[in-house]
Amino acid sequence: MHVIAASRLVNSIQMSQRNTDEPGRMMDRARGIATSGTLQACAAWLGLLCVTACCPEVRETAYRTECQQRLSQIHAALTKYVKMHGDIPRDEHGTPRLAELCNAVATPHNKECSVDICCPDAAKAECSEYIVNPHLCADDLTQGSTTIVACDRCSNHRSGRNGTLVTVALLGHGTTVLVFLPEAEQAEWRKLFAAGDEKAAIVKIVEDDDGAESLTWYLGKERGYVKALQ
């Protein structure tokens, strides 16, 4: 009888120890699961960084998309400004300026500009700030308008399998388009646009023989409107 009682006592002590140790084991398992999840998240993040770093096409697409988003935000801010003031932001000489838009959207609590007027993929400082249409007016910010509001100062982005340099342009109705012209012709068009050529400030849409639509860009009196490569 004493042997049986002693055996039961030992079993009871062992069960008590297991119950006492169980929360600790559960915590260890929870820490292991949490650590595993954190490591998986870090691995995914590092993998994304590696893909971005090792794949120029992914990086270029990301920058180009961000550029288009910034231009779209500029259009939204301009539209809001026009509703509030009846005209687009201008400097003391009456010239449209995106910097004036930044001053207008800054708040007393936040002096920083909430509208980014620089291209995220500009390789040089002089190519960073967008060019705004010198003759831009409130009527250009309407639905269906193909007047160019602003564009990259240089051919900052690459697109396509061959990595063709392109310019991103913002149209009056709020969408962005890519200038698929040879780089020298893009520079020629931007020069005319920045100088205030009214024809260079409008994108013409032409219909091809197969019914597809193409964008055309004005390159001066001698060449007129030239169809994009794509």
C-alpha positions as CSV (number, residue, x, y, z in Angstrom):
1,M,0.0,0.0,0.0
2,H,2.9,2.4,0.9
3,V,4.5,1.6,-2.5
4,I,1.3,2.4,-4.4
5,A,0.8,5.7,-2.5
6,A,4.5,6.7,-3.1
7,S,4.0,5.9,-6.8
8,R,0.9,8.1,-7.0
9,L,2.7,10.9,-5.2
10,V,5.6,10.8,-7.8
11,N,3.1,10.8,-10.7
12,S,1.3,13.8,-9.2
13,I,4.5,15.7,-8.8
14,Q,5.5,14.9,-12.4
15,M,2.1,16.0,-13.7
16,S,2.4,19.3,-11.7
17,Q,5.8,20.0,-13.2
18,R,4.5,19.3,-16.8
19,N,1.6,21.7,-16.2
20,T,3.9,24.3,-14.8
21,D,6.3,24.0,-17.8
22,E,3.5,24.0,-20.4
23,P,3.0,27.8,-20.5
24,G,6.7,28.2,-21.0
25,R,6.7,25.8,-23.9
26,M,3.7,27.6,-25.4
27,M,5.5,30.9,-25.1
28,D,8.6,29.4,-26.8
29,R,6.5,28.1,-29.6
30,A,4.8,31.5,-30.0
31,R,8.1,33.2,-30.1
32,G,9.3,30.7,-32.7
33,I,6.2,31.3,-34.9
34,A,6.6,35.1,-34.5
35,T,10.3,35.0,-35.3
36,S,9.6,32.8,-38.3
37,G,6.9,35.3,-39.6
38,T,9.2,38.2,-39.0
39,L,12.0,36.5,-40.9
40,Q,9.7,35.6,-43.7
41,A,8.6,39.3,-44.0
42,C,12.2,40.5,-43.9
43,A,13.1,37.9,-46.6
44,A,10.3,39.1,-48.8
45,W,11.3,42.7,-48.4
46,L,15.0,42.0,-49.1
47,G,13.9,39.9,-52.1
48,L,12.0,42.8,-53.5
49,L,15.0,45.1,-53.0
50,C,17.2,42.6,-54.8
51,V,14.7,42.3,-57.7
52,T,14.6,46.1,-57.9
53,A,18.3,46.4,-57.8
54,C,19.0,43.6,-60.2
55,C,16.3,44.3,-62.7
56,P,16.6,47.8,-64.2
57,E,13.3,47.4,-66.0
58,V,11.5,47.0,-62.7
59,R,13.3,50.0,-61.2
60,E,12.6,52.2,-64.3
61,T,8.9,51.2,-64.3
62,A,8.6,52.1,-60.7
63,Y,10.2,55.6,-61.2
64,R,8.1,56.2,-64.3
65,T,4.9,55.2,-62.5
66,E,5.8,57.5,-59.6
67,C,6.4,60.3,-62.1
68,Q,3.0,59.9,-63.6
69,Q,1.4,59.9,-60.2
70,R,3.2,63.1,-59.3
71,L,1.9,64.8,-62.5
72,S,-1.6,63.5,-61.8
73,Q,-1.4,65.1,-58.3
74,I,-0.2,68.3,-59.9
75,H,-3.3,68.3,-62.1
76,A,-5.6,67.7,-59.1
77,A,-3.9,70.5,-57.2
78,L,-4.2,72.9,-60.2
79,T,-7.9,72.0,-60.6
80,K,-8.5,72.7,-56.9
81,Y,-6.6,76.0,-57.1
82,V,-8.6,77.1,-60.1
83,K,-11.9,76.4,-58.3
84,M,-10.7,78.5,-55.3
85,H,-9.0,81.4,-57.2
86,G,-10.5,81.3,-60.7
87,D,-7.2,81.0,-62.4
88,I,-4.0,79.0,-62.3
89,P,-1.1,80.0,-60.1
90,R,1.2,82.7,-61.6
91,D,4.3,84.6,-60.6
92,E,4.5,88.4,-60.3
93,H,4.9,88.6,-64.1
94,G,1.7,86.6,-64.8
95,T,3.6,83.5,-65.9
96,P,2.3,80.1,-64.8
97,R,4.6,78.6,-62.2
98,L,4.3,75.3,-60.3
99,A,6.3,76.8,-57.5
100,E,3.5,79.2,-56.8
101,L,1.2,76.2,-56.6
102,C,3.4,74.8,-53.8
103,N,3.1,78.1,-51.9
104,A,-0.6,78.0,-52.3
105,V,-1.1,74.5,-51.0
106,A,1.2,74.8,-48.0
107,T,-0.7,75.2,-44.7
108,P,0.2,77.2,-41.6
109,H,0.9,74.0,-39.8
110,N,2.9,72.4,-42.6
111,K,5.1,74.7,-44.5
112,E,6.4,71.9,-46.7
113,C,4.9,71.6,-50.2
114,S,2.5,68.7,-50.4
115,V,2.8,68.7,-54.2
116,D,6.0,67.4,-55.6
117,I,7.0,69.3,-58.8
118,C,10.2,67.3,-59.5
119,C,10.6,64.1,-61.5
120,P,11.7,61.2,-59.2
121,D,14.0,59.8,-61.9
122,A,15.9,62.9,-62.9
123,A,19.6,62.1,-63.2
124,K,20.6,65.8,-63.0
125,A,19.4,68.7,-60.8
126,E,18.6,70.8,-63.9
127,C,16.3,68.1,-65.2
128,S,14.3,67.6,-62.0
129,E,11.6,70.3,-62.0
130,Y,8.8,69.8,-64.5
131,I,8.3,72.3,-67.3
132,V,4.9,74.0,-67.2
133,N,3.0,75.3,-70.3
134,P,3.9,79.1,-70.5
135,H,0.4,79.8,-71.9
136,L,-1.5,77.5,-69.6
137,C,-4.9,78.9,-68.5
138,A,-7.9,77.6,-66.5
139,D,-9.8,76.6,-69.7
140,D,-7.1,74.1,-70.5
141,L,-7.9,72.0,-67.5
142,T,-11.1,70.5,-68.9
143,Q,-12.4,67.1,-69.9
144,G,-11.2,66.1,-73.3
145,S,-8.4,68.7,-73.4
146,T,-5.2,67.5,-75.1
147,T,-3.3,70.7,-74.2
148,I,-0.1,69.8,-72.5
149,V,0.0,71.1,-68.9
150,A,3.5,70.1,-67.9
151,C,6.2,67.6,-68.8
152,D,9.7,66.3,-67.9
153,R,12.5,68.7,-68.4
154,C,14.6,66.0,-70.0
155,S,14.0,62.5,-71.3
156,N,14.3,61.0,-67.8
157,H,12.7,57.6,-68.2
158,R,13.3,54.4,-70.1
159,S,10.5,52.3,-71.5
160,G,10.2,49.1,-73.6
161,R,12.5,46.2,-74.2
162,N,15.2,48.4,-75.7
163,G,15.1,50.9,-72.9
164,T,14.0,53.8,-75.1
165,L,14.3,57.2,-73.4
166,V,10.9,58.8,-73.1
167,T,9.4,62.0,-71.7
168,V,6.2,61.9,-69.5
169,A,3.7,64.6,-70.3
170,L,0.5,65.7,-68.5
171,L,-2.5,66.5,-70.5
172,G,-5.3,69.0,-69.7
173,H,-7.9,66.3,-68.9
174,G,-5.7,64.8,-66.2
175,T,-4.0,61.8,-67.9
176,T,-0.4,61.3,-68.6
177,V,1.2,60.1,-71.9
178,L,4.7,59.1,-73.0
179,V,6.5,60.9,-75.8
180,F,7.7,58.0,-77.9
181,L,10.0,60.0,-80.2
182,P,13.7,59.7,-81.0
183,E,15.6,61.4,-78.2
184,A,16.8,64.3,-80.4
185,E,13.2,64.9,-81.5
186,Q,12.0,64.8,-77.9
187,A,14.5,67.5,-77.1
188,E,13.4,69.6,-80.1
189,W,9.8,69.3,-79.1
190,R,10.5,70.2,-75.4
191,K,12.4,73.3,-76.6
192,L,9.4,74.5,-78.6
193,F,7.1,73.7,-75.7
194,A,9.2,75.5,-73.2
195,A,9.4,78.5,-75.5
196,G,5.7,78.8,-75.6
197,D,4.9,77.5,-79.1
198,E,1.2,77.0,-79.1
199,K,1.2,74.1,-81.6
200,A,3.9,72.3,-79.5
201,A,1.6,72.6,-76.5
202,I,-1.2,70.5,-78.0
203,V,-1.1,66.8,-78.7
204,K,-3.0,65.8,-81.8
205,I,-4.6,62.4,-82.1
206,V,-4.7,60.8,-85.5
207,E,-6.4,57.6,-86.6
208,D,-4.3,55.0,-88.5
209,D,-5.5,52.9,-91.4
210,D,-6.3,50.1,-89.1
211,G,-8.5,52.3,-86.8
212,A,-5.9,52.6,-84.1
213,E,-5.2,56.0,-82.6
214,S,-1.7,57.5,-82.4
215,L,-0.3,60.7,-80.8
216,T,1.5,63.3,-82.8
217,W,3.9,66.0,-81.6
218,Y,4.7,69.3,-83.3
219,L,8.3,69.7,-84.3
220,G,8.3,73.1,-86.1
221,K,7.1,74.5,-89.4
222,E,9.3,72.3,-91.6
223,R,8.2,69.0,-90.1
224,G,4.8,69.8,-88.6
225,Y,3.2,67.1,-86.4
226,V,5.2,63.8,-86.2
227,K,3.7,60.5,-85.1
228,A,5.2,58.8,-82.1
229,L,7.1,55.6,-82.5
230,Q,4.5,53.6,-80.6
